């Protein structure tokens, strides 16, 4: 949401932030940057689409405006304004032809097969379509990686879903000449322990993890940093989480130290410190 707050196109009918699967809210950034959650990628969300004819819908919205005006006159300006913004965005989306981006009916069967018949595969295909329609920030969730038990069986299944989907997303973005202007970040919340526990699982391991960045002006084919032979600790070119997000912000043309004010006037930096790494930038 912080990224979309800085770079989203306010004229786009589609939401600035789309999450394929549940995610966190926008916090103090407000309703304009709340994630639009899609739980069934490939299908138009059931709550999108006009329930009545456009003329009747417009009459209803006009009546809503009158009612809000009465509340505003009685001193509820802030609540009315937030409500107005939310309904303006919702009605703009419901009435827009751009919602076709959510529906795979026009997507060739061979392409859908290439991404894979999985939630993550369909999510990556939807992400590509949303990029084509100008959505600023898209998150595709892949759940099930907390493998405290039966790690090897579960990981093989997860990787079988992930590999074709990620490969297809990068391929399609490149073929459409969108990869150079789209930064793809593939990351989890922490690493997994090199040691196998008694349940054939891997536990939480915050000391070392990997992230993949592609497109968006990132140098391809670069491996930055290294762990020891066991993958337990970082021994070369350590990169903290704030460093990573500062680099992401920098690649998107944002100043990592820039602040955004909360409704109470408190300045909050868009990244938690950190230093952008020029070595990751192409050219």
N, C-alpha and C positions, 0 to 999 in steps of 0.2 A: 504493500500500500504506500510506503514511503517513496518508492520509485515512481509509481503511478502519480502520486501527488505532484511530482516534479516534472514529469514528461508527458502525461496523458493529454490527448486531444479532446478538449471540452466539447467539440462539435460532433464527436463520434456518437452514434446512436447506441452502440453497445457499451456495456460496463467497462470502466477503466481497469478493473481487476476481476479476473475470473479464476476461481479455484475449482479444479476437477477433483472433488472429494472435500471433506470438511477441513477447515483451517481456522486460523485466528482472525479476529476482527481488526478493524482499522483504528481502534482506540480514539485518541483525541483528533485524528485527522478528519473524522466526521463521515456522514452517510455517503457523501460523494465517492468515497474510496473504500467503502465496505465491499468485501469480496462477494461476487455473485457466484454462488455455489451450484455446481452441476454434478449430480450424483449418477446420472445415466448418460455418459457421453455418446453422441450419435443420435440422440432423440431431442427434439425441442422440449425444453422443460415444461411440465404440465401447467405451470403458472405463468407461462409466456404465451401470448396470443390473445387477441381481443375477444372477450366473452360475448360481445354484442356487436352490431354493425357500427362502423366508424361514426356515423352521425349521432347515434344514440350515446356512444361512448363520449363524444365531445360535449353533449348536453349534460351528462353526468359529471364530467370534469368541471363544467361551468358552474353547476350547482355546488360542487365541492368548494370552488373558489369563493362563492358567496358565503358559505358557512365559515370558511376560514377567516374571511374578512370580519365577520362578527366577533370571532374569538380574538382577533388581533386588536380590535377596538376596545376590548375588555382587558387588555394588558398582557396578553399571552404571545408577545411578538416572537420571542426566541423559539418557543415550541411550535408555533405556526410556521415559522420560516423553515425549521428542520423538516416538518411534515410536508411542507410545500416542495422542498427540494427533492424529497424522497418520491413523492407522487409524480413530480415532473419527470424524473429519470425513469420511473416505472412506466408511465404512459408513453414516453418517447420510445422505450424499448418495445413495448407491446405493439405499437403501431408501425414499427420500422420493418422494411423489407430485409434489413441486414440480419434479422434473426435466422435467415436461411443458413448462416454459418454453423448453427448448432445441429443441423439435420444432415445426415449422411446420404440421403436419398440420391443425390447427384454424384456421389463419390464412387468411382469404379470399384467393382468387387475385388479386382486384383490388388488394388491399392489397400483396401481394407484388410485383405488377407495378409499382405506384406507387413502391416503394422502388428498383426496378431489379434486373435480373438480373446482378448483379456481386457480387464478394466483399464490397466495401464496402457495397453496398445491403443485402445479406442481414445483414451485421454490424450495421448500424444498426437493422434490424428486430428482430434478436435483442436489441440493447441496450434497445429500448423494452420488450420482453417481460420482460427481466430487471429493469428498473426497476419494472414492475408487480408483480414477485415479490419486491421488497425487497432486491435486491442493491445494496450501498453504492457500489461503484466499478466502472465498466466502461470499458475502453479498446477502441476500434475502430481498427485499424491500416489505413492507406491507403499502400501502397508504390508506388515508382516515380517519386517527385518529384525525384530527384537528377538533373536533366536537364542534364547537361554537354554533351549533344549532342541534336540533333533536338527541341529544347525545345517548339516550337509544336505539332507533330503530337502529341507525347506528352502535353502539357498539355491539349489539347482532349479527348483520350480520358479522361484522369483527371477533368477537370471534368464531363464528361458522366456519369460514374459518381457523382461526389460530389454534384452539385447536387440531383437528385431525392431522394437518400437523406437528406441533411441537412434538406431542406425537409419531407420526410415525417416524419422523426423529431420535429422541432419541432412540426409540425401535430398529430401524434398525441398527444404529451405534453400539448399545450395542451388538446386536446379531452377528454382524460381527467383534466384538472385536476391534472396532475403536473408541469407545467413550472415553476410557482412554487417547487416544492420540489426541483427537479432542476437542477443547474448543468451546462450543456453548454459545454465548452471545445474549440474547434477551433483547432489550432495545429500548426506544424511545428517542426523543431529550429533552423532559421535561415532568413533570407531568401535570395532569389536575386538575383544581380547584375543591375542594369539594363543593363549592357553585354552585347552578344551576342558570344560568342567565335567562333573560326573554324570551329566545327562546328555552328553555329546553335543553340548551347546557352547556358544561363545557369549561372554558377559560384556557389560559396558566397559569401554576403554577410551577415556577422553584424552589420553596422552598422545595418540597418533591416529590420524584418519586421512582419507583422501577425498579430493573433490575434482570434478572434471568441468572445465570451461571450454566452450566452443563458440565460434562465430564472434560477432560483435567486436572485431578488431583484435582478437586474441591470437597469439602465435600458435599455429598448429604444430603437432608433433613434439611439443616440449614437455619434458618431465622436470618439474621444479621441486627440489627438496628430496630428502631420502630418510629412511628409517634404518635402524640396525637390522641385522640379518633376520631377526625374529619378528620384526615389525612392532616392537614394543615401544620404542622411543624414537623421537626425531633426532637425527645426528647431523643433518646438513640443511641449510637454508630453511629454518623453521618459519612457518606462516601461521599467524594466529587467526582466529575467527574475525576479529576486527580488521586485520590486514586484508583478509579475503573480501570482506564487504566494502572496505575502502577501495579496493581494486575494482570491484564490480561497479561502484558508483563512478569512479574515474573513467572506466570504459564507456559508461553511459553518458559521459559529458557532464557529470555532476561533481560539485565540490564536496568531498567527504566530510568536511568540517562545517558545512552549511547547517544552519539551525532552522527549525520550524517552530513557531509559537503555538502553545496550547491555547485553548479558549481562555485560560486564566492568565495568559501572557508569559508563561514560562518557556524559555527557549530550549528545545531538544535537538541535539545533533542528529542528522539522518544516519550516521554510523557511530559506533561506540569507539571513537578514536581509531587507531590503526594507521598503517602506512600503505599506500598503493604501491604495487610492484611494477616498475616500468619494464622489467625483464619479460613480463607476460604479454606485453603489447607487441603486435605485429609491426613490421616496418622499421 
